[in-house]
Amino acid sequence: MTHADAQRRFTSIYYEHHPQVYAYAVSRAGRDLADDVVGETFLIAWRKLASVPADAPLPWLLGVARNVVRRRYHAEVRQAALAVELRAWVDDAQHDVADGVTEKAAMLAALAALGDDDRELLTLVAWHGLSPREAARVVGCSTATYSVRLHRARKRLQQALSAPAKAERRTPINLTSKEFSR
């Protein structure tokens, strides 16, 4: 492959998959470090372009991004940063007046209550749109193992959603009060 061919292939991969890799980086490392993770991921992709599968580069890229995140953080730091981000999303959701905000807040709170591995299993399929086969490649296991883990993660998510609401949950704003009827 000539240098020009390599540049064209890399450019194509970059423009096609940058949004998904960025979304994955945000979900795993937080917004503050997502650009660094994406940059390092695509630097590795450029250096190892011959190793990037031509038929399905996204799972390979997400696998690289996953390894970048793991190298950059200890598991505790990564989970704490993600928990902070999820709490911020729950707080934002509680102020949203759109239909479904209760379900959104409950889902985000349930996700925050799960372990890091369960969140990753669920978001690879639900958020990033990967097939179980592709997601299994990202996590480094067989499709069957991934499917079992995903099933168990879904059960734990359902249990978290069914758990009684915490007393600290905020009281909804009464929009019919005189204060809001202007």
N, C-alpha and C positions, 0 to 999 in steps of 0.2 A: 504494500500500500504506500503510495507516495505521500509526501507531507501534505500536499493540497487535498488529497482524498481523505486523509486523516482529519484535517481541519474541517472539511465539509461534514464528515460523519459526526465528529464531536459537536459541531454547531447544531446539527439536526437533533442530536440527542439532548443537548442542553435546552434548546428552545421548546422541544416537545415535553420534556420531563421536569424542567425547573420548578413549575408550580407545585407538582406533587411532592418533589423532594423538599421544597421549602415548607409545605404544609406538614410533612412528616417531621421535619426538624423543629418546627414550632411546637408540635404536639409532644415531642420527646425532650426538647431542651429549653423551651420557652422562647419568647420573642427576642429577648436580649441577645441570645447566642445563635439564633437560627441562621443568620447570614454567615457566621463563621463555619458552622457545620456544613451548610450548603457549599460554601467556597471550597472547603477541604474535600468534600465529597466529589465535586467536579474536578478538582485538581488530581485526585487519585484516578478518576475516570479517564482523564487525559493521559496520565502516565501509564495506565494499564488499558488503553483503548482496545488493544487486541484481545483482552480478556472479557470485554463487555459483550454479552450475548447480542447478536444482531436481531434475533426474533423477539426478545423481551428484555430490554435494558432496564426497565423500571424496577423489577424485583432486585436486580443486581445493585442498582444505585441505592435503593433503600437499605439493602444489606450493608453497603459501604457506609451509608449515613448512620446506621445503627451502630456499627463498630466505632465510628468517629465519636459518637455521643458516649459510648461506653468508655472509650479511652479518656475523654475529657472530664468525666464526672465519676465520683463514687456513687453507688446506688442511692445512698441516703440523701446526698445533695440533690441528685436528679429528681428524686421523688418529692423532696421538700419544695423545689422550685415548681414542679408541676402542680402540686397541691395548692400552692399560692395562686397560680394561674387559674386553676379550676374554681377556687373560691371567688376570685375576681369575676369570672364568668357567671357564677351563680348570683353574685351580688348584682351584676348588670342585668341578669335575667329577671330578678325580682323587681326591677324598676321598669321593665318592658311592659307595655300595655297591650301588646298584640295577643291574639288568641294563642293558646297553648303555652303560655309562659310558665304556668304551674308545672306542666309536664316537662318542659325544658329544664326548669330549676331542679325538679326531682331527679331527672336523668343525670344532670351534671353533678348533683350532690352524691348520687349513687356511684357514679364513675369515680369521684374523688375518694369515696370510701373503699374502693377496690385497691388491690395491690398493683404495683407498676407493671408486672407481667400480664395480669388480666386486662388492664387498660390497653396495653399494646396489642394483645390478641384481638380485642374488640375493635379498636380503631383502625387496624390494618384493613379489615374487611368493611366495616361500616363507614368509616370516614374517608379512608384512602382508596376505597373501591377495588381492592385486590381480591382475586379469587383465593380460595383456601390453598390451592397449589402454590400460587405466587407468594402468599403470606408465609407459607411454610418455608419457602426458600429464604425469605427475609430473616425469619427467626432461627433458621438453621436446623430444621427437623423435617421428618417425613410429613406428607399430607395427612396421613391417618393420625399421626400423633398430634398435629396441629388441630385437626377436626375435633379430637377428643378434648384437647385443652380449651378450644373455643367453646365447645358445648358446656364444659364446666365453668368457664368464665361467664357465659350467658346465664347459667343457673345462679351463680353468685351475684350477678347484676340484678337478676329478678328478685333474689332475696333482699338485696339492698334497697330495691324499689319498694318492696312490700313491708320493710321495717317501719315501725311507727315513726312519725315525724318527731324531730327533736324539739324540745320546749323552747330552744333559743331561736327558732324560726321567727322571722319578723311578721308582725301583724300587717295585713294588707291595708293600704290607704283607702279611706272612705271617700270616693270621688263625688259622692252626693252631698257631702257636708257643705255648709255655708262657705267655708274657706275656699272651696274649689268651684263654687257656682257663680262665676263672674261673667 
